[in-house]
Amino acid sequence: MKRIVFLLEERSMRVLLEGMLPRVFPGLEFLCIPHEGKQDLEKSVPRKLRAWREPGVRFVVVRDNDAADCVMVKNRLLGLCDKGSRPDTLVRIACQELEAWYFGEPGAIATGFGRPELRNLDERATYRDADSIVNPSAELKRLVPEFQKISGGRLMASRLSPENNRSSSFLNFVLGVDRIFKEMTMNEPETDAPPSEGGP
């Protein structure tokens, strides 16, 4: 079975994806490789892509935007993928941070952290557009003082869903992974085809 390798900016992304992907994409084979921040990720991308020898593997690079120019960030990462001789790599940017994906689904925040009063958070103007919240991790910490990135990722992994989420960057991530997964599945050889009748 072919698999997708996710090259991630940080560990909290790995915790979230390892819990969420098997639920959203049953049967998907994947590997998550976290890095120590943006610089480590960007240094690693061309080297890993060039050196990887697994047949049929596909790559997805994910990093936060952190108030940078989203188009410039994405183009820089695509350039690094070209340097690694893997122009088919999917690049996805979490705007502005991974935690914006959580704000895209206030019901998941409410149940995950046991805060029913946050269920209709998106009715407040500040939180209506999850991807425009300037510092979502700090904002979540203000609303839920016990919030920590790693444990928060673990809680949200079992709750985020493409059907209910309103974060555009989350939905773009899911759609991109879905497209690659379908391409890989379509290109899989038939393994359980019945034997042909007659001689060779």
C-alpha positions as CSV (number, residue, x, y, z in Angstrom):
1,M,0.0,0.0,0.0
2,K,1.3,3.4,-1.0
3,R,1.4,6.1,1.8
4,I,1.5,9.8,2.4
5,V,4.3,11.3,4.3
6,F,3.4,14.5,6.2
7,L,6.3,16.9,6.9
8,L,5.1,19.1,9.7
9,E,6.3,22.3,11.4
10,E,5.8,21.0,15.0
11,R,4.8,18.1,17.2
12,S,1.2,19.4,18.0
13,M,0.5,18.9,14.3
14,R,1.6,15.3,14.4
15,V,-0.6,14.6,17.5
16,L,-3.6,16.1,15.8
17,L,-3.1,14.3,12.4
18,E,-2.3,10.9,13.9
19,G,-5.6,11.0,15.8
20,M,-7.7,12.6,13.1
21,L,-6.6,11.1,9.7
22,P,-7.5,7.4,10.4
23,R,-11.1,8.6,11.3
24,V,-11.5,11.0,8.3
25,F,-9.6,8.8,5.8
26,P,-10.1,5.1,6.8
27,G,-7.5,2.9,5.2
28,L,-5.0,5.8,4.6
29,E,-1.4,4.7,5.2
30,F,0.6,7.7,6.4
31,L,3.7,8.8,8.4
32,C,3.9,12.1,10.3
33,I,7.4,13.7,10.7
34,P,7.4,16.8,13.0
35,H,10.1,19.4,12.9
36,E,11.4,22.0,15.4
37,G,9.7,25.0,13.9
38,K,9.7,26.7,10.5
39,Q,13.4,27.0,9.9
40,D,14.0,23.4,10.7
41,L,11.1,22.3,8.4
42,E,12.3,24.5,5.5
43,K,15.9,23.3,5.8
44,S,14.7,19.7,5.9
45,V,12.1,19.7,3.0
46,P,14.4,19.5,-0.1
47,R,16.8,17.1,1.7
48,K,14.1,14.7,2.7
49,L,12.3,14.8,-0.6
50,R,15.5,14.1,-2.5
51,A,16.7,11.3,-0.3
52,W,13.4,9.4,0.1
53,R,13.4,6.2,-1.9
54,E,10.0,4.6,-1.1
55,P,8.2,3.7,-4.3
56,G,4.8,5.5,-4.8
57,V,5.1,7.7,-1.8
58,R,3.5,11.2,-1.8
59,F,4.3,14.1,0.4
60,V,2.3,16.8,2.2
61,V,4.1,19.8,3.8
62,V,2.1,21.7,6.5
63,R,3.2,24.8,8.4
64,D,1.6,27.8,10.2
65,N,1.3,31.1,8.4
66,D,1.8,33.2,11.6
67,A,0.8,36.5,10.0
68,A,3.2,36.2,7.0
69,D,2.1,36.7,3.4
70,C,0.3,33.3,2.8
71,V,1.1,33.3,-1.0
72,M,4.8,34.1,-0.5
73,V,5.1,31.3,2.2
74,K,3.4,28.8,0.0
75,N,5.5,29.7,-3.1
76,R,8.7,29.5,-1.0
77,L,7.7,26.0,0.2
78,L,6.8,24.9,-3.4
79,G,10.2,26.1,-4.5
80,L,11.8,24.0,-1.8
81,C,9.8,21.0,-3.1
82,D,11.1,21.7,-6.6
83,K,14.6,21.7,-5.3
84,G,13.9,18.3,-3.8
85,S,12.7,17.1,-7.2
86,R,9.2,16.5,-5.9
87,P,6.9,19.1,-7.6
88,D,3.9,16.8,-6.9
89,T,4.2,17.6,-3.1
90,L,1.1,19.2,-1.6
91,V,1.8,22.3,0.4
92,R,-0.8,23.5,2.9
93,I,-0.7,26.5,5.2
94,A,-2.6,26.8,8.5
95,C,-3.9,30.4,8.7
96,Q,-2.8,31.8,11.0
97,E,-1.9,28.8,13.2
98,L,-3.0,25.2,13.6
99,E,-5.3,26.3,16.4
100,A,-7.5,28.3,13.9
101,W,-8.7,24.9,12.7
102,Y,-10.1,24.4,16.2
103,F,-11.9,27.8,16.1
104,G,-13.5,26.6,12.8
105,E,-15.5,24.2,14.9
106,P,-16.6,25.8,18.2
107,G,-18.7,22.7,19.1
108,A,-15.5,20.7,19.1
109,I,-13.8,23.2,21.5
110,A,-16.9,23.1,23.7
111,T,-17.0,19.3,24.0
112,G,-13.2,18.8,24.0
113,F,-12.5,21.1,26.8
114,G,-15.8,20.7,28.7
115,R,-16.8,24.4,28.1
116,P,-20.4,24.4,26.8
117,E,-20.4,28.2,26.9
118,L,-18.0,28.2,24.0
119,R,-20.3,26.2,21.7
120,N,-21.6,29.3,19.8
121,L,-18.3,31.1,19.8
122,D,-18.6,31.9,16.1
123,E,-21.5,34.1,16.7
124,R,-19.1,36.7,18.1
125,A,-17.5,38.9,15.4
126,T,-14.0,38.2,16.7
127,Y,-14.3,34.4,16.0
128,R,-16.6,34.4,13.0
129,D,-13.7,33.9,10.5
130,A,-11.4,31.4,12.2
131,D,-8.6,31.9,9.7
132,S,-8.4,35.7,10.4
133,I,-7.8,35.3,14.2
134,V,-4.4,36.9,14.6
135,N,-3.0,34.6,17.3
136,P,-5.4,31.7,17.8
137,S,-3.3,29.7,20.2
138,A,-3.0,32.7,22.6
139,E,-6.8,33.3,22.1
140,L,-7.6,29.7,23.0
141,K,-5.4,29.9,26.0
142,R,-7.3,33.0,27.1
143,L,-10.6,31.2,26.8
144,V,-9.4,27.9,28.1
145,P,-6.5,28.6,30.6
146,E,-5.6,24.9,30.8
147,F,-5.0,24.7,27.1
148,Q,-1.7,23.2,26.0
149,K,-0.7,22.6,22.3
150,I,0.0,18.8,22.6
151,S,-2.8,17.8,24.8
152,G,-5.1,20.1,23.0
153,G,-4.2,18.5,19.7
154,R,-5.0,15.1,21.2
155,L,-8.4,16.3,22.4
156,M,-9.3,17.9,19.1
157,A,-8.1,15.0,16.9
158,S,-11.2,12.9,17.8
159,R,-13.6,15.8,17.2
160,L,-12.7,17.9,14.2
161,S,-14.8,17.1,11.1
162,P,-14.8,18.4,7.5
163,E,-18.6,18.4,7.6
164,N,-18.8,20.9,10.6
165,N,-15.6,22.9,10.3
166,R,-15.7,26.5,8.9
167,S,-11.9,27.1,8.7
168,S,-11.0,27.5,5.0
169,S,-7.4,26.4,5.6
170,F,-8.6,23.2,7.4
171,L,-11.0,22.4,4.6
172,N,-8.3,23.0,1.9
173,F,-6.0,20.7,3.8
174,V,-8.7,17.9,3.9
175,L,-9.6,18.4,0.3
176,G,-5.9,18.2,-0.8
177,V,-5.3,15.0,1.2
178,D,-8.5,13.5,-0.2
179,R,-7.4,14.2,-3.7
180,I,-4.0,12.5,-3.2
181,F,-5.6,9.6,-1.4
182,K,-8.0,9.0,-4.3
183,E,-5.2,9.3,-6.9
184,M,-3.2,6.7,-5.0
185,T,-6.1,4.4,-4.5
186,M,-7.0,4.6,-8.3
187,N,-3.4,3.7,-9.1
188,E,-3.2,0.7,-6.8
189,P,-2.9,-2.6,-8.6
190,E,-5.7,-5.1,-8.2
191,T,-4.5,-7.6,-5.5
192,D,-7.6,-9.8,-5.1
193,A,-8.6,-10.3,-8.8
194,P,-9.8,-13.8,-9.5
195,P,-7.4,-16.0,-11.5
196,S,-7.9,-16.0,-15.2
197,E,-9.3,-19.1,-16.8
198,G,-7.3,-21.1,-19.2
199,G,-3.6,-21.5,-19.6
200,P,-0.9,-18.9,-19.9
